Amino acid sequence: MSNEPRIAVVIPCYNEEAAIFKVVSDFRRALPHAMVYVFDNNSRDRTSEEAVRAGARVYSVKQQGKGNVVRRMFADVEADVYVMVDGDDTYDAESAPKMIELLLKDKYDMVVGVRVTEEEAAYRLGHRFGNALLTGCVTELFGRSFTDMLSGYRVFSRRFAKSFPALSTGFETETELTVHALQLRMPTAELKTPYRSRPPGSQSKLHTYRDGIRILLTIIKLLEQERPLFFFSLLGLFFALTSIGLAIPIIATYLHTGLVPRFPTAFLSMGLMILAFLSFVCGLVLNTVTRGRQEIKRLFYLSVQSL
């Protein structure tokens, strides 16, 4: 019996005929003992054929979206270490052994490849700004975060892969991966890795504004799910301040004249204050539910054997 960990390189891709052969070949050379899996997400070109020609095992995922692909990858592939990388040939395969070594040496559950590049075309200014903005939001809402939260180059332990619920459908899956690690306080690390432009014929599937909005909405959704007391307290505070703002003129008029001339506004103010209290109570109740759910997730995480 060998004590060497089983390593799987899992590559989600969509219409990457121009790049996938080189990606598979590079990772097979960098990790000769690893199994390479390509998960083709309804490509309309020869992505699957090129992946097979390079020596990868190819799986077809019919549900469109990177999140759906990640769900299938972690469910279907059995390994001790998972190397997830995009199939667009922008990430450096030679960094994979270093990331795996770091994961195994210090028993991390996730190592994120931080993109380092001097090429403007490889990492556009708008993408840099959006990444920094969303990373800052996650840091403020969930505590310590990562330098490059949206990196598509990561190494996971089996514990992480088998305990990750994978509920998102699209490019917001990187945000979900990050928050999952932060909420369970998993040991994680980052490693700088070279990043380059796509090869000719390969086009980005990321839409800066549309996917950025989806990622931001995912952060808000995860905040509501994972920190309900904070979320509903903010909502209750908004209702309470609005209610007080509407009530001040009414109270001032009553103190001056003894009359309440604007009953609809008074009823609206009263309703908003009731909503404020209900929001706070909902936050308290859901916080208890969330804590129990996090305990279950933590126990399931611990039930998966570590390396």
C-alpha positions, 0 to 999 in steps of 0.5 A: 500500500502506498502512503502517497496521496491521491491527487486529482486535477479537475478542470471545468471548461466551456468552449476551450478547444484552443487551450484545453490540450495544452492545459491537460498536457502541462498538468500531466507533466507537472503532476505525473502521478495525478489523474486529470479530469475535464468537466465539459459544460456543453461545449459547442466546439471540440473541447472534449476531443482535445481533452481526450487526445491530451490524456484526460478523463472527460465528463459531461455536465449538462447543467450550465454554469461553473457552480454546477460543474464544481458540484459534479467535480467534488461529488464524482471524483475521489481523491485526497487532494484536488487541484482545481484550475480553469481550462483557459491556459492562464494559470501556471501548471508548475505552481501546482506541486508547490501549492500541494506541498504547502497544503500537505506540509501544514495540513491546510484545507485550501490553498489559493493561487494568487494571480501575479501578472504584468500583462494588462490584457490578462487581468484587466483593470475592471476585473482587478477593481471588481475583485478588490471590491468584492474581496473587501466586502467579504473581509468586512462581512465575514472577517479575514479573507483572501488577497484574490478571492475570485482566483480559479486556481485552488488546491483543496483537501478531501475534507473541504471537497466532501463538506462543500455544499456547492449551492451556487450555479455560476461564477459566484462559486469562488465566493461560496468556496471562500465563505465556506472556508471562513465560516468553518474557520478552516486552515487556509493559505495563499501562494503567488502564481504567474498569470498570463493571457489566454491563447489566440482563439480562446475567449473569456466567459466572464461578463464583468458587470453581469457576473459582478452583480451576481457575485455581489448578490451572492455575498448578500445572500450568504450574509443573510444565511450565515450571519442572520442576526447582523443582516436582520439587525441592519434591516431592522435599524433601517426600518426603525430610523425610517419610522422615527423620521416619519414620526418626528413631524407628526409628534411635533405637530401634536405637541404644538396643536394637540392634533394628528392631521396625517393619519396615513403617515402615522400608521406607516410609521407605526407599521415600520417600527413593528417591522423593525422589531420583527426583523430583530426577532427574526434575526435572533431566531435564525441566528440560533438555527444557523448556529446549529446548522454550522455545528452540523457542517463542522461535525460532517467536516470532521467526519471526513478522514484527514490526510 
